[in-house]
Amino acid sequence: MMQSSQSYQQFASAPRFRSMQQDDIAAVCTIEREAFTTPWSEDAFRNELTHNQYAHYIVLEYDGLIVGYGGLWLIIDEAHITNVAVKSEYRGRGWGEKLMQRLKETAVFLGARRMTLEVRVSNTRAKQLYEKLGFYGVGIRKEYYTDNREDALIMWANLTSDSNRGDSA
Ligand SMILES: CC(C)(COP(=O)(O)OP(=O)(O)OC[C@H]1O[C@@H](n2cnc3c(N)ncnc32)[C@H](O)[C@@H]1OP(=O)(O)O)[C@@H](O)C(=O)NCCC(=O)NCCS
């Protein structure tokens, strides 16, 4: 758990993960709106937390603030990432990577063998993060994003081999 705390050491206290609660939704949506052009609504998150038995959401908390979050749906032995974001002023500290690692660990814990996600083809930052964590592109969903008809790159990662490498957050 402590292996990769290097990037934490320059900060007063360590950021920590916990399950997303309904009380977190307003703060999560603030990040969601700054991160995505077609953000999920508060109701969408509430529905995920209260009615979707396949959904698992975590938040990253630092100094009492929610600075990131992510979620997945577990469908049999596949984990589908729904969203992941870090509040803009906290990006570039390795915390997005920690979030993704935590989601991968959660997926493995829940019995997933593979993980998938979609990412805008223009989102170089996220694509590099995913590739670093063992995701590889398998195809394109044409005009997947309704706001600008941008294509989505579909990525998968195996969770059962050495490709599930990296730090354990
Ligand atoms: C994608 C996102 C979660 C990354 O979070 P982050 O905390 O900034 O990322 P990290 O600091 O953990 O960086 C991890 C890796 O991501 C990639 N990365 C991060 N910032 C990058 C940048 N500006 N340019 C290119 N790659 C970048 C790198 O591979 C980096 O590893 P490295 O530092 O060893 O090079 C964050 O940028 C974000 O919230 N973006 C808006 C929402 C979004 O696009 N979500 C993904 C939707 S599919």
The ligand as an SDF file (V2000), in Angstrom:
LIG
                    3D

 48 50  0  0  0  0  0  0  0  0999 V2000
   -7.1500   12.0360  -17.0490 C   0  0  0  0  0  0  0  0  0  0  0  0
   -6.9160   12.5270  -15.6070 C   0  0  0  0  0  0  0  0  0  0  0  0
   -7.8260   11.7330  -14.6750 C   0  0  0  0  0  0  0  0  0  0  0  0
   -5.4530   12.2630  -15.2370 C   0  0  0  0  0  0  0  0  0  0  0  0
   -5.2670   12.6460  -13.8990 O   0  0  0  0  0  0  0  0  0  0  0  0
   -3.8970   13.2970  -13.3810 P   0  0  0  0  0  0  0  0  0  0  0  0
   -3.9590   13.2980  -11.9000 O   0  0  0  0  0  0  0  0  0  0  0  0
   -3.6410   14.5890  -14.0520 O   0  0  0  0  0  0  0  0  0  0  0  0
   -2.8410   12.2400  -13.9300 O   0  0  0  0  0  0  0  0  0  0  0  0
   -1.5010   11.7950  -13.2030 P   0  0  0  0  0  0  0  0  0  0  0  0
   -0.7790   12.9820  -12.6370 O   0  0  0  0  0  0  0  0  0  0  0  0
   -1.8250   10.6590  -12.2920 O   0  0  0  0  0  0  0  0  0  0  0  0
   -0.6480   11.2530  -14.4390 O   0  0  0  0  0  0  0  0  0  0  0  0
   -0.6060    9.8700  -14.7170 C   0  0  0  0  0  0  0  0  0  0  0  0
   -0.2460    9.6590  -16.1750 C   0  0  0  0  0  0  0  0  0  0  0  0
   -1.2350   10.2650  -17.0060 O   0  0  0  0  0  0  0  0  0  0  0  0
   -0.5970   10.7830  -18.1870 C   0  0  0  0  0  0  0  0  0  0  0  0
   -0.6720   12.2490  -18.1510 N   0  0  0  0  0  0  0  0  0  0  0  0
   -1.0250   13.0450  -17.1300 C   0  0  0  0  0  0  0  0  0  0  0  0
   -0.9890   14.3440  -17.5030 N   0  0  0  0  0  0  0  0  0  0  0  0
   -0.5990   14.3530  -18.7960 C   0  0  0  0  0  0  0  0  0  0  0  0
   -0.3910   15.3840  -19.7540 C   0  0  0  0  0  0  0  0  0  0  0  0
   -0.5750   16.6830  -19.4470 N   0  0  0  0  0  0  0  0  0  0  0  0
   -0.0300   15.0310  -20.9960 N   0  0  0  0  0  0  0  0  0  0  0  0
    0.1540   13.7470  -21.3390 C   0  0  0  0  0  0  0  0  0  0  0  0
   -0.0270   12.7090  -20.4570 N   0  0  0  0  0  0  0  0  0  0  0  0
   -0.4000   13.0210  -19.2180 C   0  0  0  0  0  0  0  0  0  0  0  0
    0.8390   10.3460  -18.0950 C   0  0  0  0  0  0  0  0  0  0  0  0
    0.9420    9.0510  -18.6470 O   0  0  0  0  0  0  0  0  0  0  0  0
    1.0450   10.2790  -16.5910 C   0  0  0  0  0  0  0  0  0  0  0  0
    2.1090    9.4480  -16.2380 O   0  0  0  0  0  0  0  0  0  0  0  0
    3.5880   10.1020  -16.0910 P   0  0  0  0  0  0  0  0  0  0  0  0
    3.4740   11.1940  -15.0700 O   0  0  0  0  0  0  0  0  0  0  0  0
    4.4210    8.9490  -15.6290 O   0  0  0  0  0  0  0  0  0  0  0  0
    3.9390   10.6190  -17.4410 O   0  0  0  0  0  0  0  0  0  0  0  0
   -7.1780   14.0510  -15.4790 C   0  0  0  0  0  0  0  0  0  0  0  0
   -6.4090   14.7120  -16.4490 O   0  0  0  0  0  0  0  0  0  0  0  0
   -8.6290   14.4500  -15.6470 C   0  0  0  0  0  0  0  0  0  0  0  0
   -9.4040   14.4390  -14.6910 O   0  0  0  0  0  0  0  0  0  0  0  0
   -9.0230   14.8480  -16.8850 N   0  0  0  0  0  0  0  0  0  0  0  0
  -10.3800   15.3080  -17.1670 C   0  0  0  0  0  0  0  0  0  0  0  0
  -11.3620   14.1550  -17.1260 C   0  0  0  0  0  0  0  0  0  0  0  0
  -10.9990   13.0680  -18.0950 C   0  0  0  0  0  0  0  0  0  0  0  0
  -10.5750   13.3080  -19.2300 O   0  0  0  0  0  0  0  0  0  0  0  0
  -11.2020   11.8190  -17.6520 N   0  0  0  0  0  0  0  0  0  0  0  0
  -10.9660   10.6450  -18.4680 C   0  0  0  0  0  0  0  0  0  0  0  0
  -12.1800   10.3860  -19.2840 C   0  0  0  0  0  0  0  0  0  0  0  0
  -12.0390    8.9130  -20.2630 S   0  0  0  0  0  0  0  0  0  0  0  0
  1  2  1  0
  2  3  1  0
  2  4  1  0
  2 36  1  0
  4  5  1  0
  5  6  1  0
  6  7  2  0
  6  8  1  0
  6  9  1  0
  9 10  1  0
 10 11  2  0
 10 12  1  0
 10 13  1  0
 13 14  1  0
 14 15  1  0
 15 16  1  0
 15 30  1  0
 16 17  1  0
 17 18  1  0
 17 28  1  0
 18 19  1  0
 18 27  1  0
 19 20  2  0
 20 21  1  0
 21 22  1  0
 21 27  2  0
 22 23  1  0
 22 24  2  0
 24 25  1  0
 25 26  2  0
 26 27  1  0
 28 29  1  0
 28 30  1  0
 30 31  1  0
 31 32  1  0
 32 33  2  0
 32 34  1  0
 32 35  1  0
 36 37  1  0
 36 38  1  0
 38 39  2  0
 38 40  1  0
 40 41  1  0
 41 42  1  0
 42 43  1  0
 43 44  2  0
 43 45  1  0
 45 46  1  0
 46 47  1  0
 47 48  1  0
M  END
$$$$
